[in-house]
Amino acid sequence: MTGGLIGLILGLLGAWAAYHISARHRATTARGLVDQILSNAHREAETLRRQAAVDAQEEALRNRQALEAEMDETRKALREQERRLEKRGDLLDQRLELLNSKERQLEDAQNRQSEREAAIQARQVEVDRLEVRRTEELQRIGGLARDEARRLLLARVEEELRGEVGDRILRHEAQVRETARERAIEILAVAIQRFAASHTAEITVSTVDIPNDEMKGRIIGREGRNIRAFEKATGVDVIVDDTPGVVIVTGFDSIRREVAKLALERLIQDGRIHPSRIEEIVKDTHDEMDQHIRKLGRDAAREADVVGLNDKILDYLGKLKFRTSYSQNVLRHSIEVAFLTGMMAEEIGLDGALGRRCGLLHDLGKAADHEMEGGHPAVGAELLRRYGEGKEVAHAALGHHDDLRVDAPYTVLVAAADAVSASRPGARRETLEKYVRRLEELESLALGFPGVEQAYAIQAGREVRVMVDSRQLDDASSATLCREIAKSIQAQLTYPGEVKVTVLRETRTVEYAR
């Protein structure tokens, strides 16, 4: 009995010990599981934090790029607005100068007219007084009748005034010449003011955009066979260098260069680049170019308001789009000459439509002077006569550089408009070095005169402003200096158009109140 009780107690103690051991094991296991869960939670939180930081950086980069793009657009808009304002300011300055010139001319004419009227009135009073006195004297001395005395007096006055009439005729002829010159200058100025055109000097290089640099290898082809086939078919040079995103097409024949550019763009878009496909695309592009040239001729005639042109003339006119003269596009030059000639013709009472026709076609020979013998004036005149244009149009093409006859007024107007168009600022290309050198020459020439303190060439070299020492030069000496500087510039320098010389003399007195 006692042994059973002891066994029961020992069993209970063993069960209790086993229970506590099992509970401790479960607690240890639970704590390990909790630690693992917490570790996983920490890792996930760190991953989420890093991902959030990366997303925030990407969002900030995108916002920065968008802001930079917006700032670039804003800068472009501001620069464009500045260019427009600068151009408008130059135009306003030119108009103000023209108005001031007209006001001065009007004041001078009014002053001359007033002086002439006063002189005529004084002379008439003097003649009346002499006539009365001499009539009375003749009646008193000779006892002549009044009518006979009047006849003798008039004969004597006519004899005395004969020499003065000759002088008046000479003065009148000089005045007519001066008036005609002023009128011609006014007509040219009005025509230039009424017509505003933008000129861009052109070059002999075209660029073709490519989607990626891998396309350069496809354009070159295996061992260069594609690029050789393309250059042979088009007659131009293709330059594939390290410049990203572009391929350069160069050649002095503008039509072939344009055909090559269009053909290369079509090949890149098509994606199939091999010699047979290149020949096919180039041939199709040549056919399309003929239609494009005809369209360019029609558009130019429509812009210049010239109707009834022969289709062959339209073709030659369209080819002028791809011809340059001193880097000035000949088609744009011809359209500008057409407008200027038409406006000047209307100003002097001639046919404006015929003037525009003469101006538009005056350089037509430049589209065919490589096909026919002779200079472009003779070639153009021959083409115009061949395709039914009138004698005024043909003579304008033949004589717009020389042989200017008074009986061919449209030729004279075309020559004037041609000179105006060629000498407009920006119409023809000048190198930066030549441009800077001309400004330096203008300033150094002005600084070489005594009494000059500073000289500045402004408005792209069209004006020189000279500041003189007021202690060395007075107003009269400043006027003389201005004329001498202008004469020196005219004699020593070469420049397009004209250069305005402005001399500034300032007397400044400064005192201090203490």
C-alpha positions as CSV (number, residue, x, y, z in Angstrom):
1,M,0.0,0.0,0.0
2,T,2.7,2.3,0.9
3,G,4.7,1.3,-2.1
4,G,1.7,2.1,-4.4
5,L,1.3,5.5,-2.8
6,I,4.9,6.3,-3.3
7,G,4.6,5.2,-7.0
8,L,1.6,7.4,-7.4
9,I,3.4,10.4,-5.9
10,L,6.4,9.7,-8.1
11,G,4.2,9.5,-11.2
12,L,2.5,12.8,-10.3
13,L,5.9,14.4,-9.8
14,G,7.1,13.0,-13.2
15,A,3.9,14.2,-14.9
16,W,4.3,17.7,-13.4
17,A,8.0,17.8,-14.4
18,A,7.1,16.7,-17.9
19,Y,4.4,19.3,-18.2
20,H,6.8,22.1,-17.1
21,I,9.5,20.9,-19.5
22,S,6.9,20.8,-22.3
23,A,5.6,24.3,-21.4
24,R,9.1,25.7,-21.3
25,H,9.9,24.2,-24.7
26,R,6.7,25.7,-26.2
27,A,7.6,29.1,-24.8
28,T,11.1,28.9,-26.2
29,T,9.6,27.9,-29.6
30,A,7.1,30.8,-29.4
31,R,9.7,33.3,-28.6
32,G,11.8,32.1,-31.6
33,L,8.8,32.4,-33.9
34,V,8.1,35.9,-32.6
35,D,11.7,36.9,-33.2
36,Q,11.6,35.5,-36.7
37,I,8.3,37.4,-37.5
38,L,9.8,40.6,-36.1
39,S,12.9,40.1,-38.2
40,N,10.9,39.5,-41.4
41,A,8.8,42.6,-40.6
42,H,11.9,44.7,-40.1
43,R,13.3,43.5,-43.4
44,E,10.1,44.1,-45.3
45,A,9.8,47.6,-43.7
46,E,13.4,48.3,-44.8
47,T,12.7,47.1,-48.3
48,L,9.5,49.2,-48.5
49,R,11.5,52.2,-47.2
50,R,14.2,51.8,-49.8
51,Q,11.6,51.3,-52.5
52,A,9.8,54.5,-51.4
53,A,13.1,56.4,-51.5
54,V,13.9,55.1,-55.0
55,D,10.3,56.0,-56.2
56,A,10.7,59.5,-54.6
57,Q,14.0,60.0,-56.3
58,E,12.6,58.9,-59.7
59,E,9.5,61.2,-59.2
60,A,11.9,64.1,-58.3
61,L,14.0,63.4,-61.4
62,R,10.9,63.3,-63.6
63,N,9.6,66.5,-62.1
64,R,13.1,68.1,-62.6
65,Q,13.2,67.0,-66.2
66,A,9.7,68.4,-66.8
67,L,10.6,71.6,-65.1
68,E,13.8,71.9,-67.2
69,A,11.8,71.3,-70.4
70,E,9.3,73.9,-69.4
71,M,12.1,76.3,-68.6
72,D,13.7,75.6,-72.0
73,E,10.4,76.3,-73.7
74,T,10.0,79.5,-71.7
75,R,13.6,80.6,-72.7
76,K,12.9,79.9,-76.3
77,A,9.7,81.9,-76.2
78,L,11.5,84.8,-74.5
79,R,14.3,84.7,-77.1
80,E,11.8,84.7,-79.9
81,Q,9.9,87.6,-78.3
82,E,13.2,89.5,-77.9
83,R,14.0,88.9,-81.6
84,R,10.6,90.1,-82.7
85,L,10.9,93.2,-80.4
86,E,14.4,94.0,-81.8
87,K,13.1,93.6,-85.4
88,R,10.1,95.8,-84.6
89,G,12.4,98.4,-83.0
90,D,14.7,98.5,-86.1
91,L,11.6,98.9,-88.3
92,L,10.3,101.7,-86.1
93,D,13.7,103.4,-86.2
94,Q,13.8,103.2,-90.0
95,R,10.3,104.6,-90.3
96,L,11.1,107.4,-87.9
97,E,14.2,108.3,-89.9
98,L,12.2,108.3,-93.1
99,L,9.6,110.6,-91.6
100,N,12.2,112.9,-90.3
101,S,13.8,113.0,-93.7
102,K,10.5,113.8,-95.4
103,E,9.8,116.5,-92.8
104,R,13.2,118.1,-93.5
105,Q,12.6,117.9,-97.3
106,L,9.2,119.5,-96.9
107,E,10.6,122.3,-94.7
108,D,13.4,123.0,-97.2
109,A,10.9,123.0,-100.1
110,Q,8.6,125.4,-98.2
111,N,11.5,127.7,-97.3
112,R,12.7,127.7,-100.9
113,Q,9.2,128.4,-102.1
114,S,8.8,131.3,-99.6
115,E,12.2,132.8,-100.7
116,R,11.3,132.5,-104.4
117,E,7.9,134.2,-103.8
118,A,9.5,137.0,-101.8
119,A,12.1,137.5,-104.5
120,I,9.5,137.6,-107.2
121,Q,7.3,140.0,-105.3
122,A,10.3,142.3,-104.7
123,R,11.4,142.1,-108.3
124,Q,7.8,142.8,-109.5
125,V,7.6,145.9,-107.2
126,E,11.0,147.0,-108.6
127,V,9.9,146.5,-112.2
128,D,6.6,148.4,-111.7
129,R,8.5,151.3,-110.1
130,L,11.1,151.4,-112.9
131,E,8.4,151.2,-115.5
132,V,6.5,154.1,-114.1
133,R,9.6,156.2,-113.7
134,R,11.0,155.5,-117.1
135,T,7.6,156.1,-118.7
136,E,7.3,159.5,-117.1
137,E,10.9,160.3,-118.1
138,L,10.3,159.3,-121.7
139,Q,7.1,161.4,-121.9
140,R,8.9,164.3,-120.3
141,I,12.0,164.2,-122.5
142,G,10.7,163.1,-125.9
143,G,7.1,164.2,-125.8
144,L,6.2,160.7,-126.9
145,A,2.7,159.2,-126.7
146,R,2.0,156.9,-123.8
147,D,1.6,153.8,-125.9
148,E,4.8,154.4,-127.8
149,A,6.7,155.1,-124.6
150,R,5.4,151.9,-123.1
151,R,6.5,149.9,-126.2
152,L,10.1,151.3,-126.0
153,L,10.2,150.6,-122.2
154,L,9.1,147.0,-122.6
155,A,11.7,146.4,-125.3
156,R,14.4,147.8,-123.1
157,V,13.3,145.7,-120.1
158,E,13.1,142.6,-122.2
159,E,16.7,143.1,-123.4
160,E,17.9,143.5,-119.8
161,L,16.1,140.5,-118.5
162,R,17.1,138.2,-121.3
163,G,20.3,137.2,-119.5
164,E,18.4,136.7,-116.2
165,V,15.9,134.4,-118.0
166,G,18.8,132.1,-119.0
167,D,20.0,132.0,-115.4
168,R,16.5,131.2,-114.2
169,I,16.3,128.3,-116.8
170,L,19.6,126.8,-115.6
171,R,18.4,127.1,-112.0
172,H,15.1,125.5,-112.9
173,E,16.9,122.6,-114.6
174,A,19.1,122.0,-111.6
175,Q,16.0,122.1,-109.4
176,V,14.2,119.6,-111.6
177,R,17.2,117.2,-111.4
178,E,17.3,117.5,-107.6
179,T,13.5,117.0,-107.4
180,A,13.8,113.9,-109.6
181,R,16.6,112.5,-107.5
182,E,14.6,113.1,-104.3
183,R,11.6,111.5,-105.9
184,A,13.6,108.4,-106.9
185,I,15.0,108.1,-103.4
186,E,11.5,108.4,-102.0
187,I,10.1,105.7,-104.4
188,L,12.9,103.3,-103.4
189,A,12.4,104.0,-99.7
190,V,8.6,103.5,-99.9
191,A,9.1,100.2,-101.9
192,I,11.6,98.9,-99.4
193,Q,9.4,99.9,-96.4
194,R,6.3,98.3,-98.0
195,F,8.0,95.0,-98.7
196,A,9.6,93.1,-95.8
197,A,11.3,89.7,-96.4
198,S,13.5,87.5,-94.4
199,H,16.6,86.1,-96.0
200,T,18.7,83.2,-94.9
201,A,22.0,82.4,-96.5
202,E,22.1,78.8,-97.7
203,I,24.8,76.2,-97.6
204,T,25.7,73.0,-99.6
205,V,25.1,70.5,-96.8
206,S,21.9,68.7,-95.8
207,T,21.3,66.6,-92.7
208,V,19.1,63.5,-92.4
209,D,17.8,62.4,-89.0
210,I,18.1,58.7,-88.2
211,P,16.3,56.9,-85.4
212,N,19.4,55.3,-83.9
213,D,23.1,54.7,-84.5
214,E,22.4,51.1,-85.6
215,M,20.9,52.6,-88.8
216,K,24.3,54.0,-89.7
217,G,25.7,50.5,-90.1
218,R,22.7,49.5,-92.3
219,I,23.2,52.7,-94.5
220,I,26.9,51.8,-94.9
221,G,26.2,48.1,-95.6
222,R,28.5,45.1,-95.7
223,E,31.9,46.4,-96.8
224,G,30.3,49.7,-97.7
225,R,28.2,48.4,-100.7
226,N,25.1,50.3,-99.7
227,I,26.7,53.7,-99.3
228,R,28.6,53.2,-102.6
229,A,25.5,52.3,-104.4
230,F,23.7,55.3,-103.0
231,E,26.4,57.8,-103.9
232,K,26.7,56.3,-107.4
233,A,22.9,56.6,-107.9
234,T,22.5,60.1,-106.6
235,G,25.9,61.8,-107.4
236,V,26.4,63.1,-103.9
237,D,28.7,62.4,-101.0
238,V,27.3,60.8,-97.8
239,I,29.2,61.4,-94.6
240,V,28.6,59.0,-91.7
241,D,30.6,60.1,-88.7
242,D,30.3,60.0,-84.9
243,T,27.7,62.8,-84.8
244,P,24.7,61.2,-83.0
245,G,21.3,61.0,-84.7
246,V,22.3,62.5,-88.1
247,V,23.8,61.5,-91.5
248,I,25.2,64.3,-93.7
249,V,24.5,64.6,-97.4
250,T,26.8,67.1,-99.3
251,G,27.1,68.2,-102.9
252,F,27.2,71.4,-104.9
253,D,24.2,70.5,-107.1
254,S,21.3,71.5,-105.0
255,I,18.7,69.4,-106.9
256,R,20.8,66.2,-106.7
257,R,21.4,66.9,-103.0
258,E,17.6,67.3,-102.4
259,V,16.9,64.1,-104.3
260,A,19.5,62.3,-102.2
261,K,18.1,63.6,-99.0
262,L,14.5,62.6,-99.8
263,A,15.6,59.2,-101.1
264,L,17.6,58.5,-97.9
265,E,14.7,59.5,-95.7
266,R,12.4,57.1,-97.6
267,L,15.0,54.3,-97.3
268,I,15.3,54.8,-93.6
269,Q,11.5,54.9,-93.2
270,D,11.2,51.8,-95.4
271,G,13.9,49.8,-93.6
272,R,14.9,47.8,-96.6
273,I,18.3,49.1,-97.6
274,H,20.2,47.2,-100.3
275,P,21.6,48.2,-103.7
276,S,18.5,47.2,-105.8
277,R,16.1,48.9,-103.4
278,I,18.3,52.0,-103.4
279,E,18.2,52.3,-107.2
280,E,14.4,51.9,-107.2
281,I,13.9,54.5,-104.5
282,V,16.2,57.0,-106.2
283,K,14.4,56.6,-109.5
284,D,11.0,57.2,-107.9
285,T,12.4,60.2,-106.1
286,H,13.7,61.7,-109.3
287,D,10.2,61.4,-110.9
288,E,8.6,63.1,-107.8
289,M,11.2,65.8,-107.9
290,D,10.2,66.9,-111.4
291,Q,6.6,67.3,-110.1
292,H,7.9,69.1,-107.0
293,I,9.9,71.6,-109.2
294,R,6.8,72.3,-111.3
295,K,4.8,72.9,-108.0
296,L,7.5,75.3,-106.7
297,G,7.3,77.3,-109.9
298,R,3.5,77.6,-109.7
299,D,3.7,78.6,-106.0
300,A,6.3,81.3,-106.8
301,A,4.2,82.7,-109.6
302,R,1.1,82.7,-107.4
303,E,3.0,84.4,-104.6
304,A,4.3,87.1,-107.0
305,D,0.8,87.4,-108.6
306,V,2.1,86.6,-112.0
307,V,-0.3,84.6,-114.3
308,G,-0.2,83.0,-117.7
309,L,3.3,81.6,-117.6
310,N,4.4,78.7,-119.9
311,D,4.9,75.3,-118.2
312,K,8.5,75.3,-119.3
313,I,9.1,78.6,-117.6
314,L,7.5,77.3,-114.5
315,D,9.9,74.4,-114.5
316,Y,12.9,76.7,-114.8
317,L,11.5,79.0,-112.2
318,G,11.1,76.0,-109.8
319,K,14.7,75.0,-110.4
320,L,15.8,78.4,-109.0
321,K,14.8,77.1,-105.6
322,F,17.9,75.0,-105.7
323,R,20.2,77.6,-107.0
324,T,22.1,80.1,-104.9
325,S,24.0,83.3,-105.7
326,Y,26.6,84.2,-103.0
327,S,24.6,81.8,-100.8
328,Q,21.4,83.8,-101.4
329,N,18.5,81.6,-102.7
330,V,17.7,82.8,-106.3
331,L,14.0,82.0,-106.2
332,R,13.4,84.0,-103.0
333,H,15.5,86.8,-104.5
334,S,13.4,86.7,-107.7
335,I,10.2,86.9,-105.8
336,E,11.5,89.9,-103.8
337,V,12.7,91.7,-106.9
338,A,9.2,91.1,-108.4
339,F,7.5,92.8,-105.5
340,L,9.9,95.7,-105.4
341,T,9.7,96.3,-109.2
342,G,5.9,96.1,-109.1
343,M,5.6,98.6,-106.3
344,M,8.1,101.1,-107.9
345,A,6.3,100.8,-111.2
346,E,3.0,101.6,-109.6
347,E,4.6,104.6,-107.8
348,I,5.7,106.2,-111.1
349,G,2.5,105.3,-113.0
350,L,3.6,102.2,-114.9
351,D,2.0,98.8,-115.1
352,G,2.6,97.0,-111.7
353,A,1.7,93.6,-113.1
354,L,4.2,93.9,-115.9
355,G,6.8,95.1,-113.4
356,R,6.2,92.0,-111.2
357,R,6.5,89.8,-114.3
358,C,9.8,91.3,-115.3
359,G,11.2,91.1,-111.8
360,L,10.2,87.5,-111.2
361,L,11.8,86.3,-114.5
362,H,14.9,88.5,-114.6
363,D,17.2,85.7,-113.3
364,L,15.5,82.8,-115.1
365,G,18.8,82.1,-117.1
366,K,20.5,81.0,-113.9
367,A,18.4,77.8,-114.1
368,A,19.8,76.9,-117.5
369,D,23.2,78.7,-117.8
370,H,24.9,75.3,-117.4
371,E,22.9,73.9,-120.3
372,M,23.2,76.8,-122.8
373,E,26.1,79.0,-123.8
374,G,26.4,82.5,-122.6
375,G,25.8,84.3,-119.3
376,H,22.6,84.1,-117.4
377,P,21.1,87.4,-118.8
378,A,21.5,86.3,-122.4
379,V,20.3,82.7,-121.6
380,G,17.3,84.0,-119.7
381,A,16.3,86.5,-122.5
382,E,16.5,83.7,-125.1
383,L,14.3,81.3,-123.0
384,L,11.7,84.1,-122.4
385,R,11.5,84.9,-126.1
386,R,11.3,81.2,-127.0
387,Y,8.3,80.7,-124.7
388,G,6.3,83.7,-125.7
389,E,7.1,86.5,-123.2
390,G,7.0,90.1,-124.3
391,K,9.9,92.3,-125.3
392,E,9.9,94.2,-121.9
393,V,10.3,91.0,-120.0
394,A,13.1,89.7,-122.3
395,H,14.9,93.0,-122.2
396,A,14.7,93.1,-118.4
397,A,16.4,89.7,-118.2
398,L,19.0,90.7,-120.8
399,G,19.9,94.2,-119.4
400,H,19.3,94.2,-115.7
401,H,23.1,94.2,-115.1
402,D,24.1,96.6,-117.9
403,D,22.8,98.3,-121.0
404,L,20.3,100.3,-119.0
405,R,18.4,102.5,-121.6
406,V,16.0,105.3,-120.8
407,D,13.4,103.8,-123.2
408,A,13.3,100.6,-121.2
409,P,11.9,101.8,-117.8
410,Y,11.1,98.3,-116.6
411,T,14.7,97.2,-117.1
412,V,15.9,100.2,-115.0
413,L,13.4,99.3,-112.2
414,V,14.5,95.6,-112.2
415,A,18.1,96.6,-112.0
416,A,17.3,98.9,-109.0
417,A,15.2,96.2,-107.3
418,D,17.9,93.6,-107.9
419,A,20.6,95.8,-106.3
420,V,18.3,96.5,-103.3
421,S,17.5,92.8,-102.8
422,A,21.2,91.8,-103.0
423,S,22.4,94.4,-100.6
424,R,19.8,93.9,-97.8
425,P,21.3,92.9,-94.5
426,G,21.3,89.2,-94.1
427,A,20.6,88.5,-97.7
428,R,24.1,87.2,-98.5
429,R,26.5,85.3,-96.2
430,E,29.4,87.0,-94.6
431,T,31.9,85.2,-92.4
432,L,32.1,86.3,-88.8
433,E,35.7,87.3,-89.1
434,K,35.0,89.6,-92.0
435,Y,32.0,91.1,-90.2
436,V,34.1,91.8,-87.0
437,R,37.0,93.1,-89.1
438,R,34.7,95.6,-90.8
439,L,33.4,96.9,-87.5
440,E,37.0,97.3,-86.2
441,E,38.0,99.1,-89.3
442,L,35.1,101.5,-89.0
443,E,35.9,102.3,-85.3
444,S,39.7,102.6,-85.9
445,L,39.2,104.9,-88.9
446,A,37.0,107.3,-86.8
447,L,39.4,107.2,-83.9
448,G,42.2,108.4,-86.2
449,F,40.8,111.9,-86.4
450,P,41.9,114.6,-83.9
451,G,39.5,115.4,-81.2
452,V,37.7,112.0,-81.2
453,E,37.4,110.4,-77.8
454,Q,35.3,107.3,-78.6
455,A,33.8,105.6,-81.7
456,Y,31.3,102.8,-81.7
457,A,30.1,100.8,-84.8
458,I,26.4,99.8,-84.2
459,Q,23.5,98.3,-86.2
460,A,25.8,95.7,-87.7
461,G,28.1,98.3,-89.1
462,R,25.4,100.5,-90.7
463,E,26.1,103.4,-88.3
464,V,29.2,104.8,-86.6
465,R,28.6,107.0,-83.5
466,V,31.6,109.3,-82.8
467,M,32.0,111.1,-79.4
468,V,34.3,114.2,-79.6
469,D,36.0,116.4,-77.0
470,S,33.9,119.6,-76.7
471,R,37.0,121.5,-75.6
472,Q,38.8,120.9,-78.8
473,L,35.9,121.0,-81.3
474,D,33.0,123.4,-81.6
475,D,29.7,122.7,-83.4
476,A,31.0,123.9,-86.8
477,S,34.1,121.8,-86.4
478,S,32.0,118.8,-85.4
479,A,29.9,119.1,-88.6
480,T,33.1,119.3,-90.7
481,L,34.5,116.2,-88.9
482,C,31.4,114.3,-89.6
483,R,31.6,115.0,-93.3
484,E,35.4,114.1,-93.4
485,I,34.8,110.8,-91.6
486,A,32.0,109.9,-94.1
487,K,34.3,110.7,-97.0
488,S,37.1,108.6,-95.6
489,I,34.8,105.6,-95.0
490,Q,33.5,106.0,-98.6
491,A,37.1,106.2,-100.0
492,Q,38.9,103.5,-97.9
493,L,36.3,100.8,-96.9
494,T,34.2,98.3,-98.8
495,Y,30.7,97.8,-97.3
496,P,27.1,96.9,-98.5
497,G,24.5,99.6,-98.6
498,E,25.4,102.8,-96.7
499,V,27.0,103.8,-93.4
500,K,25.5,106.6,-91.3
501,V,28.0,108.7,-89.3
502,T,26.7,110.5,-86.2
503,V,29.0,112.9,-84.3
504,L,28.0,113.6,-80.7
505,R,29.4,116.7,-78.9
506,E,28.4,117.3,-75.3
507,T,29.3,120.2,-72.9
508,R,28.9,119.1,-69.3
509,T,29.4,121.4,-66.3
510,V,29.5,120.0,-62.8
511,E,29.4,122.0,-59.5
512,Y,29.0,120.8,-56.0
513,A,26.9,122.6,-53.3
514,R,28.6,122.2,-49.9
